[in-house]
């Protein structure tokens, strides 16, 4: 209410200085200085910029990684599909044009899911699972045979097994979150989980699609573990999965042939499958730095399906070992950001969903790349965000959009907690000032009364 003496002297000296500067400017002795924004103006601009950044509320490193993968993927699809598309469709750009369309659709899906609260999956997870099972049954009735397997519907454009992976992650996130306290009970934990994985895996393996079945089972076990499932139940599930897998490999001629080729390739790379041998040839030709974009030869001399399953071999030949390592680094960064979002999620459902989706994308990438260098038996997994294919692109972008939404929800909760904390601190501060002031008046009054009585 009252100003101090020092403040008055400062104001007066400041006024005198301003008057002197004004007269000197009028007389022409001093050049007019450039306008310098005040501290308050600079603070306002800084807060405005920071506010704009804060309004984004998404994981920017994840966004940059995804954009890099998408751009690089378009370049590689154009390079890998040019000759392949000419031989299949009499048009060298057909596959690339379709990939651009699928990418646009995938980006739209990702944007919608970024702003759609992931908690809504509680209401729609059961319906999504039911629709996925119907689509998998539709594959069996449609019986569109492509490359020796029946995995698609609608002229080979829709592959429900890809949809089953993300729907399984969403459904298990909702189910495990709801039954978290009962997972140690085998009747509420292992048996329902085995039924879910058994139905999906069974419908997928009939197509046959061994790699998708393995992916579903592994992701289911990982999510059960992350949700706090009993280790004994997980061990029992693993034993059952291995036994069933062994039986399937023995019965399926495709599975047994792939295992035999893999074991032969481990002993001698020149004795591996034709697919792996051509992939090795591509990496050897690429060397450390690659032959250059668009200059690969193996994609035109018999490398199987270069735009999809074998696109990592094309990457190795055209960008070399360094390019392949950089691509691996991008996927590792994507996994790191996904797990970071999971750790910061507002609730257990968001944590399970983010972890499951990021692990799924990383697993798909690992399998595709490991197969090309004979670290795993051959599998038909697509390279996420890189390989040509509409189903893989759309479901992967849906997973990215869901991860972004979980990140947004985390930032919103952080802001709300921050407001609540500051409100409580301010309230306690006002109460403290009142209580201290009251205590001070009471103590001074007590002191005065004591002094008076002593007199």
N, C-alpha and C positions, 0 to 999 in steps of 0.2 A: 504494500500500500504506500509506504514511504521509500524514497530513494536514498541511498547512502551518499555521504559526502564525496567519496571517490567517484561514484557514478556521475554526480553533478559536474565535477571538474572535467571528467572525460567528455561528457556531452558538450560542455562549453568550449573546450579546446577543439573538439571536432567541428563545431559550428564556425569558430574562427578560421580554422584551416579551410573549410569549404568556401567561406566568403573571400579569403585571399585567392584561392584557386579560381573562383568565378571572376574576380576583377582582373586577374592576370590573363585569363582567356579573352575577356572583352578587349583588353589593351593590345592583344596580339603577341604577347611575350611568350606564351606557352601554347604549344600545339594541342589541339583537342585530343585527349586519350581515347583509345578504342574502348568500346563498351565491354566491360568485364562482368559476366554474370555473377550475381551474389552467391554466397554459400547456400542460402535457402533455395535459390533457383536451381543450382547444381544438384542439390539433394533431391529436389522435386523431380528433375529429369532422370536422375539415377533410380529413384523409386519407381517412376513410370516404366522405365526399361525393365527393371527387375520384375515389376508386376506383369508385364507382357510375357516374360519368360516363364513366370510362375503359373500363368494361366494355361500354358501348354499342358502341364501335368502329365507328361508321358516320359518314358525312358528314352532319352535322346540317343545314347550309345546304341541301344537295340535298334532304333529307327535307322540310324546310319548304317549299321551292319546289314539290315534287311534291304535297304536301298542299293547298297553295293552289290549284294548277292543277286538282286533282281536285274540290275543293269548288266552285270557280268554274265548272268544266265541267258539274257537275250542275245548277247554277242556270241556265246558259245552255241546256243541252239541254231542261230543262223549259220554259223560255220559248220556245225556237225550235221545239219539236216539238208544242206544244199543238194548234194548228190543223191542222198537217200530219198528226199522228197521228189526229185526228178524221176527216179526209177519207180516209185510207187504211185505218184499222182500226176506224172507228166508236167509238173510245175515245180521249179526249184524253191519257191517261197511259200508253198502251201502250209507246211508244218510251222514255219516261222510266223505266218499271218495268224494261224490259229492260236499259237502261243501268246501273241500280243492280245488277242481277244480274251483268252483265259486270264491273262495278267490283269487286264482292266477289270474284269468281273471280280477277280480275287482282291484287288485293291478296294473296290466298292464294299465287298464283304468285310474286309478288315476295318474300314472306316466305320461302318455301321456297328460292328462289335466293339470297337474302341469306345463308343459312347453309349453302349447298351450295358446296363449293370449286369455283371456276371451272376449275381444272385438270382436272376430270373430263371437260370437253368434248374433251380429247384422245382419249378413248376413244369418245365418242359423236358426234363431229362428222360423220364419214362416214355413220353411220346416219341422223342428222338430215337431211343433205343428200339421201340416197336417199329418205327418206320425203317430203320436200318435193317432189322431182321426181315421185314417184308421185301426190301430191295435185294437182300442176299438170296432169299427164296426166288425172287424174280430172275436172278441170274441163272438159276438151275432150270427154270421153265423156258427162258429165252434161248439158252444153249447156243450163244454166239461164240463159236470156236475161233480163237485167234492165237496163233503161235502154239498150238497144241493144248490150249487151256480155254475154259469158258469162265471168264471173269468180268465181262462187261454186259451192259444192256444199252439199248438205243444206238445201234450201229457202232458199237465199240467206243462210244464217247464217255460213258459213265461207268466208273469202276467202284461199286459199293464197298469193296474191301478197304479202300482208302478212307471212305467215310466211316467205316466201322472202327477204325483206330481212334479217331478223334472223339467219336461218340462214346466209345468205351472209356476214354479218359474222363470225359465230362460226367458220365453216369457214375463211374466209380468215385469221383470226387464228391458228388452229392451223397451217394450211398454210404461211403466210408465216414463222411462228416456226420451224417445222421446216426450211424451205428457205432461211433467211435468208442463209447463206453462199454459196448457189448462185444467187441472184436475178439476178446480173449475166450469167449464162449464159442466152442466149435460149431454149435448150431446156428449162431448168428455171424460167424466169421468165415471159416473155411468152406463150409458147405454152400452157402449162397455165392461166394466168390467163385468156387469151382463150377457152379451151375452157370453163372454169367459167362465165364471164360469158355466153358465147354460148348455152350450154344453158339457163341460167335465163332470160336475156333473150329467147331465142327462144320458149320456152314461154309466157312472159308476154305477149309482143307479139301472139301469135296470138289472144288472148282477145277483143278487143285491149285492152291496158292500157299506153298509151305512157308515162304518167308513172311507173309502177312500173318499167318497163324502163329509163328514163333514170336513175332513182334507183339501181338495181342497178349500172349501168355506172359512174356517177359515184363511188359508194361504193367499188367495186372499184378504180378508179384511184387514189383518195385513200389507200386502205389500202396499195396497192402502193408508193406514194410514201413513206408513213410508215414502211414496213418497210425502206426503203433501196434501192428498186428503181432501176435505171438510168434516168436521165432520157431517154436516147434511146429506150428501150423505151416509156416513158410517152408520149413525143411520138408515136411510131408508133401506139400504142394509141389516142391521142386522134384522130389522123387517120383511122384505120379506123372509130372510133365515129362521127365526123362524116359520113363517107361513107355508112356504113350507115344512119345517121339520116336523111340526105337522101333516100336511096332509099326508105326506109319512108314518109317524109312524102309523097313524090311518088306512091307506090302507094296509100297509105291515104287514102280520102276524108275520114275524120275528122281525120287529121293535117293534111292540106292545108287543110281548112276552118278549123282552129284557128289555123294560121299566118297565113292570110289575114285572119281576124278580128283577130288580134293586131296585125298591121301596120296595118290600117285604124284600130284603136283608138289606136295610137301617134300617127297623124296627126291624128285627131279623135276624142275620147272618145265623142262621140255616135254614131259609126259603128262602135263595137266590137260584140262579141257581145251578145246579149240578157242573158246571165248577168252580164257585167261591167257593163252599163249599169244593171241593177237593183241591183248591189252599190254602184255610185257613188251611186245615189239614196239608199240606206240611209245611207251615210256623210254625205251632204249633210244629210239630215234630222237625223242625230245631232248635228251641230255639234261643239263643243268638249266639252260636258259630257254629251251624250246626252239622250234623251227619258225615260229611266227604265227599270228592269228590268221586262220584261213588256209594255212599251208600244210596241214597234216595230210599224210598219204594213206594211213591205215583205214581211215573212215571211207575211202573210196576203193579199197582193195579187199573188202570182206570182213571188216570189223562189225560184229553183230550189233544191230540197232544203236548206232552211234548217238542219235539225239536223246535217247532215254537211258537205258541201263548202262551203256558204255560211254557216257559223256565225260566221265572223269578220266578215261583213257585219252580222249581227245584233248582235254585240258592239259594232261601231262605231256602230250606230244607238242602242243602248240605253245605252251607257256613254260614247259620244263619243270624240273623238280622244285625250283623256287616258286613258280606259280601254283603248283599243287600244294606246297607247304602253306602258302598264303591263304589258299582256300580253306585248308584245314584250320588255320588260325581264325578265320571268320566264323566258322562253326563253333569253335571253342569259345569265342567271345559271345556268340549267341547263347550258348549254354550257360555261361557265367552270368549274363544279364538275366536270363530266365530264372536261375536259382536265386539271384539277388532279389528279383521281384517276389519270388516265393517267400524268401526270408522276411521281407517287409510287408507281406500281405496283411490286410486288416483282420482276417480270421483264418481258421484252419481250412475251410473250404477253398478260399483263395490260394492258400499255400499249397494245398494238394493239387489244385488245378494248374497253377503256374509250374510247379515241379513236374507234373505229369506231361504237360504239353512241351516244355523245353527238353525234357529227357527223350520224349518221342521223336522230336525233330533231330536231336543229336544222334539218336540211335539209327534213324533212317540214313543219315549222312554217313555215319561210321560203317554201316553194313555195305552201302553202295561202294564206298572207297576201299574198304578192306577186301571185298570180293575181287576188285580189279587187280589187286596185288597179291592175291592168293592167301590172304590171312584167314579167310572164312570160306566155307563151301559156297558155291554159287547161289545167289538169291536175286530175285527180280525187284529189289527195292529201288525206288526212284531217288535221285539226289535232290533233296528239297530245295525249291526256289531256283533250281538250275535245269533239271531234266525237263524235256518237253512232255506235256500231259496236263489236261484240264483238271482231272480229279485231284491229283497231287497238289497242283498249284492252289486250287480253291481251298482245300482243307488246311493246307499249311498257312495260307494267308488268314484263314479264320482263326487258327491257333495264335498267330501273331497279333491279330486284333484283340483276342481275349487277354493275352498277356499285357497289351497296352492298357486295357480297361482295368485290370487288376492294379497296374501301376498308378493309374488315375485315382482309383478308389483309395489307395494307400496315401497319396498326396492329400486328398480331400480330408481323410481322417486325421492326418498329421496337422493340417491347418485348423480343423475343428478343435483338436486337443490343445493346440497352441493358443487359440482364442480363449478356451476354457481356463487354461493355466494362467494367462495374463489377467483374466477377469477375477480369478480367485486371489491372485497376488495383489491386485489393486484393491480388492475388497478387504483383504487382510491388512493391507497398508493403511487404509482409511481407519479400520478398526483399531490398528495399533497406535496411530497418532492420537485417536480419541482417548484410548485407554492410558497412554503415556501422559498426555496432557492432563487428563483427569487426575491421574496419580500424582503428577507434579503439583497441581493446584491443591490436592488433598494434603500432600506432604508439606507444602509451604504453609497451608492454613494450620496444619498441626504444629508446625514450627513456630508460627506466630503466636498461637494460643499457648504453647509451652513457654515461649519467652515472656508473654504477658503474665502468665501465672507465676513464673519465677521471680518477676519483679515484685 
